[in-house]
Amino acid sequence: MAKTTTTEARKKDTREKIELGGLIVKAGLRYEKRSLLLGLLIDASKRIRGDETEKARLAAIGAEAFGNDAE
């Protein structure tokens, strides 16, 4: 039973990582260096911490990008 739980957790973790990688591709950053990508994410994390306006602004940009998938 514990092995099944571990296997399921690993599958879930792997799927989440694949989805997160897809976001990098969708943002047009596929060929950027990993250090740049990490720097962008760390900077964004600091900028949105406690700033609901910035979170909303970035969420709107992301929602628009996802909405363009239907076109």
Biopython code that builds the backbone (N, CA, C, O; Angstrom):
import numpy as np
from Bio.PDB.StructureBuilder import StructureBuilder

atoms = [
    (1, "MET", "N", (0.830, -1.203, 0.000)),
    (1, "MET", "CA", (0.000, 0.000, 0.000)),
    (1, "MET", "C", (0.866, 1.256, 0.000)),
    (1, "MET", "O", (0.600, 2.191, -0.755)),
    (2, "ALA", "N", (1.899, 1.283, 0.841)),
    (2, "ALA", "CA", (2.770, 2.458, 0.914)),
    (2, "ALA", "C", (3.491, 2.680, -0.409)),
    (2, "ALA", "O", (3.718, 3.820, -0.813)),
    (3, "LYS", "N", (3.852, 1.587, -1.086)),
    (3, "LYS", "CA", (4.543, 1.720, -2.369)),
    (3, "LYS", "C", (3.624, 2.360, -3.413)),
    (3, "LYS", "O", (4.074, 3.183, -4.210)),
    (4, "THR", "N", (2.346, 1.987, -3.413)),
    (4, "THR", "CA", (1.382, 2.575, -4.338)),
    (4, "THR", "C", (1.234, 4.070, -4.074)),
    (4, "THR", "O", (1.181, 4.867, -5.010)),
    (5, "THR", "N", (1.168, 4.441, -2.820)),
    (5, "THR", "CA", (1.056, 5.853, -2.453)),
    (5, "THR", "C", (2.288, 6.621, -2.927)),
    (5, "THR", "O", (2.171, 7.727, -3.455)),
    (6, "THR", "N", (3.451, 6.039, -2.739)),
    (6, "THR", "CA", (4.696, 6.676, -3.177)),
    (6, "THR", "C", (4.714, 6.823, -4.692)),
    (6, "THR", "O", (5.098, 7.870, -5.215)),
    (7, "THR", "N", (4.303, 5.787, -5.389)),
    (7, "THR", "CA", (4.266, 5.825, -6.850)),
    (7, "THR", "C", (3.296, 6.889, -7.338)),
    (7, "THR", "O", (3.618, 7.641, -8.258)),
    (8, "GLU", "N", (2.139, 6.963, -6.748)),
    (8, "GLU", "CA", (1.154, 7.976, -7.136)),
    (8, "GLU", "C", (1.672, 9.381, -6.858)),
    (8, "GLU", "O", (1.470, 10.287, -7.666)),
    (9, "ALA", "N", (2.327, 9.567, -5.741)),
    (9, "ALA", "CA", (2.887, 10.880, -5.394)),
    (9, "ALA", "C", (3.966, 11.274, -6.399)),
    (9, "ALA", "O", (4.048, 12.434, -6.801)),
    (10, "ARG", "N", (4.786, 10.318, -6.801)),
    (10, "ARG", "CA", (5.834, 10.607, -7.784)),
    (10, "ARG", "C", (5.231, 10.954, -9.140)),
    (10, "ARG", "O", (5.715, 11.855, -9.824)),
    (11, "LYS", "N", (4.181, 10.245, -9.529)),
    (11, "LYS", "CA", (3.515, 10.538, -10.795)),
    (11, "LYS", "C", (2.910, 11.931, -10.772)),
    (11, "LYS", "O", (3.012, 12.678, -11.745)),
    (12, "LYS", "N", (2.280, 12.277, -9.658)),
    (12, "LYS", "CA", (1.670, 13.607, -9.517)),
    (12, "LYS", "C", (2.741, 14.691, -9.590)),
    (12, "LYS", "O", (2.554, 15.711, -10.253)),
    (13, "ASP", "N", (3.865, 14.467, -8.906)),
    (13, "ASP", "CA", (4.969, 15.424, -8.907)),
    (13, "ASP", "C", (5.539, 15.589, -10.318)),
    (13, "ASP", "O", (5.817, 16.706, -10.755)),
    (14, "THR", "N", (5.708, 14.486, -11.014)),
    (14, "THR", "CA", (6.236, 14.531, -12.380)),
    (14, "THR", "C", (5.289, 15.296, -13.293)),
    (14, "THR", "O", (5.731, 16.122, -14.092)),
    (15, "ARG", "N", (4.002, 15.032, -13.181)),
    (15, "ARG", "CA", (3.015, 15.722, -14.018)),
    (15, "ARG", "C", (3.033, 17.230, -13.762)),
    (15, "ARG", "O", (2.957, 18.028, -14.696)),
    (16, "GLU", "N", (3.135, 17.605, -12.496)),
    (16, "GLU", "CA", (3.177, 19.027, -12.143)),
    (16, "GLU", "C", (4.404, 19.696, -12.753)),
    (16, "GLU", "O", (4.306, 20.809, -13.270)),
    (17, "LYS", "N", (5.548, 19.039, -12.700)),
    (17, "LYS", "CA", (6.778, 19.598, -13.273)),
    (17, "LYS", "C", (6.667, 19.753, -14.785)),
    (17, "LYS", "O", (7.138, 20.741, -15.348)),
    (18, "ILE", "N", (6.045, 18.779, -15.440)),
    (18, "ILE", "CA", (5.837, 18.873, -16.885)),
    (18, "ILE", "C", (4.945, 20.074, -17.206)),
    (18, "ILE", "O", (5.232, 20.829, -18.134)),
    (19, "GLU", "N", (3.878, 20.247, -16.449)),
    (19, "GLU", "CA", (2.980, 21.383, -16.664)),
    (19, "GLU", "C", (3.702, 22.711, -16.449)),
    (19, "GLU", "O", (3.504, 23.657, -17.212)),
    (20, "LEU", "N", (4.535, 22.785, -15.417)),
    (20, "LEU", "CA", (5.281, 24.016, -15.153)),
    (20, "LEU", "C", (6.268, 24.308, -16.280)),
    (20, "LEU", "O", (6.452, 25.463, -16.661)),
    (21, "GLY", "N", (6.894, 23.279, -16.806)),
    (21, "GLY", "CA", (7.780, 23.451, -17.955)),
    (21, "GLY", "C", (7.018, 23.975, -19.158)),
    (21, "GLY", "O", (7.540, 24.784, -19.925)),
    (22, "GLY", "N", (5.782, 23.516, -19.326)),
    (22, "GLY", "CA", (4.946, 23.998, -20.415)),
    (22, "GLY", "C", (4.669, 25.494, -20.308)),
    (22, "GLY", "O", (4.535, 26.178, -21.323)),
    (23, "LEU", "N", (4.585, 25.994, -19.098)),
    (23, "LEU", "CA", (4.386, 27.431, -18.911)),
    (23, "LEU", "C", (5.598, 28.219, -19.409)),
    (23, "LEU", "O", (5.448, 29.288, -19.999)),
    (24, "ILE", "N", (6.775, 27.698, -19.173)),
    (24, "ILE", "CA", (8.004, 28.349, -19.665)),
    (24, "ILE", "C", (7.964, 28.421, -21.193)),
    (24, "ILE", "O", (8.274, 29.458, -21.779)),
    (25, "VAL", "N", (7.582, 27.322, -21.826)),
    (25, "VAL", "CA", (7.482, 27.277, -23.283)),
    (25, "VAL", "C", (6.429, 28.266, -23.766)),
    (25, "VAL", "O", (6.674, 29.024, -24.704)),
    (26, "LYS", "N", (5.253, 28.263, -23.129)),
    (26, "LYS", "CA", (4.157, 29.145, -23.540)),
    (26, "LYS", "C", (4.554, 30.617, -23.420)),
    (26, "LYS", "O", (4.110, 31.452, -24.208)),
    (27, "ALA", "N", (5.385, 30.926, -22.436)),
    (27, "ALA", "CA", (5.834, 32.310, -22.242)),
    (27, "ALA", "C", (6.903, 32.718, -23.255)),
    (27, "ALA", "O", (7.337, 33.869, -23.273)),
    (28, "GLY", "N", (7.326, 31.774, -24.097)),
    (28, "GLY", "CA", (8.333, 32.098, -25.110)),
    (28, "GLY", "C", (9.750, 32.099, -24.569)),
    (28, "GLY", "O", (10.637, 32.739, -25.134)),
    (29, "LEU", "N", (9.962, 31.384, -23.479)),
    (29, "LEU", "CA", (11.275, 31.404, -22.821)),
    (29, "LEU", "C", (12.021, 30.075, -22.938)),
    (29, "LEU", "O", (12.970, 29.827, -22.194)),
    (30, "ARG", "N", (11.602, 29.235, -23.856)),
    (30, "ARG", "CA", (12.166, 27.887, -23.984)),
    (30, "ARG", "C", (13.688, 27.883, -24.107)),
    (30, "ARG", "O", (14.340, 27.006, -23.540)),
    (31, "TYR", "N", (14.252, 28.811, -24.810)),
    (31, "TYR", "CA", (15.682, 28.762, -25.108)),
    (31, "TYR", "C", (16.532, 29.662, -24.212)),
    (31, "TYR", "O", (17.724, 29.838, -24.463)),
    (32, "GLU", "N", (15.937, 30.219, -23.191)),
    (32, "GLU", "CA", (16.694, 31.045, -22.251)),
    (32, "GLU", "C", (17.466, 30.153, -21.275)),
    (32, "GLU", "O", (17.094, 29.007, -21.025)),
    (33, "LYS", "N", (18.538, 30.706, -20.740)),
    (33, "LYS", "CA", (19.336, 29.955, -19.766)),
    (33, "LYS", "C", (18.525, 29.732, -18.492)),
    (33, "LYS", "O", (17.719, 30.573, -18.095)),
    (34, "ARG", "N", (18.753, 28.600, -17.874)),
    (34, "ARG", "CA", (18.030, 28.267, -16.646)),
    (34, "ARG", "C", (18.292, 29.288, -15.547)),
    (34, "ARG", "O", (17.397, 29.584, -14.755)),
    (35, "SER", "N", (19.504, 29.831, -15.486)),
    (35, "SER", "CA", (19.794, 30.823, -14.446)),
    (35, "SER", "C", (18.953, 32.085, -14.656)),
    (35, "SER", "O", (18.513, 32.705, -13.689)),
    (36, "LEU", "N", (18.732, 32.460, -15.904)),
    (36, "LEU", "CA", (17.881, 33.615, -16.198)),
    (36, "LEU", "C", (16.439, 33.321, -15.781)),
    (36, "LEU", "O", (15.789, 34.152, -15.146)),
    (37, "LEU", "N", (15.949, 32.147, -16.137)),
    (37, "LEU", "CA", (14.573, 31.775, -15.778)),
    (37, "LEU", "C", (14.377, 31.791, -14.272)),
    (37, "LEU", "O", (13.380, 32.313, -13.774)),
    (38, "LEU", "N", (15.328, 31.220, -13.554)),
    (38, "LEU", "CA", (15.219, 31.209, -12.097)),
    (38, "LEU", "C", (15.268, 32.625, -11.550)),
    (38, "LEU", "O", (14.516, 32.962, -10.636)),
    (39, "GLY", "N", (16.141, 33.456, -12.097)),
    (39, "GLY", "CA", (16.204, 34.847, -11.667)),
    (39, "GLY", "C", (14.901, 35.585, -11.899)),
    (39, "GLY", "O", (14.456, 36.351, -11.044)),
    (40, "LEU", "N", (14.284, 35.357, -13.058)),
    (40, "LEU", "CA", (12.987, 35.978, -13.346)),
    (40, "LEU", "C", (11.932, 35.564, -12.328)),
    (40, "LEU", "O", (11.169, 36.393, -11.830)),
    (41, "LEU", "N", (11.902, 34.277, -12.030)),
    (41, "LEU", "CA", (10.900, 33.767, -11.096)),
    (41, "LEU", "C", (11.139, 34.275, -9.675)),
    (41, "LEU", "O", (10.187, 34.611, -8.970)),
    (42, "ILE", "N", (12.386, 34.333, -9.256)),
    (42, "ILE", "CA", (12.700, 34.847, -7.915)),
    (42, "ILE", "C", (12.324, 36.319, -7.818)),
    (42, "ILE", "O", (11.739, 36.752, -6.825)),
    (43, "ASP", "N", (12.660, 37.085, -8.853)),
    (43, "ASP", "CA", (12.323, 38.505, -8.858)),
    (43, "ASP", "C", (10.808, 38.710, -8.822)),
    (43, "ASP", "O", (10.305, 39.550, -8.077)),
    (44, "ALA", "N", (10.095, 37.940, -9.629)),
    (44, "ALA", "CA", (8.636, 38.060, -9.649)),
    (44, "ALA", "C", (8.043, 37.680, -8.294)),
    (44, "ALA", "O", (7.103, 38.317, -7.819)),
    (45, "SER", "N", (8.592, 36.650, -7.687)),
    (45, "SER", "CA", (8.109, 36.222, -6.375)),
    (45, "SER", "C", (8.252, 37.337, -5.346)),
    (45, "SER", "O", (7.353, 37.560, -4.534)),
    (46, "LYS", "N", (9.368, 38.025, -5.382)),
    (46, "LYS", "CA", (9.587, 39.144, -4.456)),
    (46, "LYS", "C", (8.651, 40.306, -4.755)),
    (46, "LYS", "O", (8.139, 40.949, -3.838)),
    (47, "ARG", "N", (8.425, 40.577, -6.055)),
    (47, "ARG", "CA", (7.582, 41.713, -6.428)),
    (47, "ARG", "C", (6.119, 41.508, -6.077)),
    (47, "ARG", "O", (5.421, 42.467, -5.746)),
    (48, "ILE", "N", (5.641, 40.259, -6.145)),
    (48, "ILE", "CA", (4.216, 40.041, -5.880)),
    (48, "ILE", "C", (3.912, 39.805, -4.413)),
    (48, "ILE", "O", (2.753, 39.860, -4.001)),
    (49, "ARG", "N", (4.935, 39.544, -3.626)),
    (49, "ARG", "CA", (4.711, 39.282, -2.195)),
    (49, "ARG", "C", (4.079, 40.506, -1.550)),
    (49, "ARG", "O", (4.719, 41.546, -1.396)),
    (50, "GLY", "N", (2.830, 40.366, -1.181)),
    (50, "GLY", "CA", (2.131, 41.445, -0.496)),
    (50, "GLY", "C", (1.594, 42.530, -1.416)),
    (50, "GLY", "O", (1.020, 43.509, -0.939)),
    (51, "ASP", "N", (1.767, 42.379, -2.724)),
    (51, "ASP", "CA", (1.306, 43.402, -3.665)),
    (51, "ASP", "C", (0.171, 42.829, -4.508)),
    (51, "ASP", "O", (0.398, 42.261, -5.577)),
    (52, "GLU", "N", (-1.039, 42.986, -4.015)),
    (52, "GLU", "CA", (-2.199, 42.409, -4.691)),
    (52, "GLU", "C", (-2.442, 43.029, -6.063)),
    (52, "GLU", "O", (-2.960, 42.363, -6.959)),
    (53, "THR", "N", (-2.077, 44.285, -6.234)),
    (53, "THR", "CA", (-2.247, 44.951, -7.527)),
    (53, "THR", "C", (-1.343, 44.301, -8.569)),
    (53, "THR", "O", (-1.778, 44.030, -9.689)),
    (54, "GLU", "N", (-0.105, 44.055, -8.209)),
    (54, "GLU", "CA", (0.841, 43.423, -9.133)),
    (54, "GLU", "C", (0.419, 41.979, -9.426)),
    (54, "GLU", "O", (0.529, 41.524, -10.565)),
    (55, "LYS", "N", (-0.057, 41.266, -8.419)),
    (55, "LYS", "CA", (-0.549, 39.906, -8.629)),
    (55, "LYS", "C", (-1.699, 39.911, -9.631)),
    (55, "LYS", "O", (-1.736, 39.087, -10.545)),
    (56, "ALA", "N", (-2.625, 40.831, -9.460)),
    (56, "ALA", "CA", (-3.783, 40.918, -10.346)),
    (56, "ALA", "C", (-3.356, 41.273, -11.768)),
    (56, "ALA", "O", (-3.884, 40.723, -12.735)),
    (57, "ARG", "N", (-2.411, 42.181, -11.890)),
    (57, "ARG", "CA", (-1.912, 42.587, -13.212)),
    (57, "ARG", "C", (-1.302, 41.395, -13.939)),
    (57, "ARG", "O", (-1.610, 41.141, -15.103)),
    (58, "LEU", "N", (-0.437, 40.669, -13.240)),
    (58, "LEU", "CA", (0.225, 39.527, -13.860)),
    (58, "LEU", "C", (-0.758, 38.386, -14.137)),
    (58, "LEU", "O", (-0.639, 37.698, -15.151)),
    (59, "ALA", "N", (-1.721, 38.184, -13.244)),
    (59, "ALA", "CA", (-2.735, 37.155, -13.465)),
    (59, "ALA", "C", (-3.571, 37.472, -14.705)),
    (59, "ALA", "O", (-3.946, 36.567, -15.451)),
    (60, "ALA", "N", (-3.860, 38.743, -14.923)),
    (60, "ALA", "CA", (-4.624, 39.142, -16.108)),
    (60, "ALA", "C", (-3.829, 38.864, -17.385)),
    (60, "ALA", "O", (-4.392, 38.415, -18.383)),
    (61, "ILE", "N", (-2.544, 39.126, -17.355)),
    (61, "ILE", "CA", (-1.694, 38.829, -18.511)),
    (61, "ILE", "C", (-1.696, 37.325, -18.787)),
    (61, "ILE", "O", (-1.816, 36.898, -19.935)),
    (62, "GLY", "N", (-1.563, 36.529, -17.728)),
    (62, "GLY", "CA", (-1.572, 35.078, -17.877)),
    (62, "GLY", "C", (-2.906, 34.556, -18.374)),
    (62, "GLY", "O", (-2.955, 33.684, -19.242)),
    (63, "ALA", "N", (-3.987, 35.086, -17.826)),
    (63, "ALA", "CA", (-5.324, 34.652, -18.245)),
    (63, "ALA", "C", (-5.548, 34.971, -19.720)),
    (63, "ALA", "O", (-6.146, 34.178, -20.448)),
    (64, "GLU", "N", (-5.071, 36.120, -20.152)),
    (64, "GLU", "CA", (-5.201, 36.493, -21.575)),
    (64, "GLU", "C", (-4.412, 35.520, -22.447)),
    (64, "GLU", "O", (-4.884, 35.111, -23.508)),
    (65, "ALA", "N", (-3.224, 35.153, -22.005)),
    (65, "ALA", "CA", (-2.410, 34.198, -22.766)),
    (65, "ALA", "C", (-3.093, 32.837, -22.855)),
    (65, "ALA", "O", (-3.075, 32.209, -23.914)),
    (66, "PHE", "N", (-3.693, 32.375, -21.767)),
    (66, "PHE", "CA", (-4.431, 31.117, -21.800)),
    (66, "PHE", "C", (-5.665, 31.240, -22.677)),
    (66, "PHE", "O", (-6.030, 30.294, -23.375)),
    (67, "GLY", "N", (-6.310, 32.401, -22.644)),
    (67, "GLY", "CA", (-7.487, 32.625, -23.474)),
    (67, "GLY", "C", (-7.172, 32.585, -24.953)),
    (67, "GLY", "O", (-8.014, 32.196, -25.761)),
    (68, "ASN", "N", (-5.971, 32.983, -25.309)),
    (68, "ASN", "CA", (-5.553, 32.965, -26.722)),
    (68, "ASN", "C", (-5.367, 31.551, -27.248)),
    (68, "ASN", "O", (-5.245, 31.363, -28.459)),
    (69, "ASP", "N", (-5.341, 30.541, -26.364)),
    (69, "ASP", "CA", (-5.234, 29.150, -26.807)),
    (69, "ASP", "C", (-6.434, 28.732, -27.650)),
    (69, "ASP", "O", (-6.320, 27.886, -28.537)),
    (70, "ALA", "N", (-7.578, 29.333, -27.362)),
    (70, "ALA", "CA", (-8.797, 28.958, -28.055)),
    (70, "ALA", "C", (-8.841, 29.491, -29.476)),
    (70, "ALA", "O", (-9.619, 29.016, -30.304)),
    (71, "GLU", "N", (-8.016, 30.464, -29.749)),
    (71, "GLU", "CA", (-8.030, 31.099, -31.096)),
    (71, "GLU", "C", (-7.245, 30.297, -32.090)),
    (71, "GLU", "O", (-7.152, 30.680, -33.257)),
]
sb = StructureBuilder()
sb.init_structure("model")
sb.init_model(0)
sb.init_chain("A")
sb.init_seg("    ")
for serial, (resi, resn, name, xyz) in enumerate(atoms, 1):
    if name == "N":
        sb.init_residue(resn, " ", resi, " ")
    sb.init_atom(name, np.array(xyz, "f"), 0.0, 1.0, " ", f" {name:<3s}", serial, name[0])
structure = sb.get_structure()
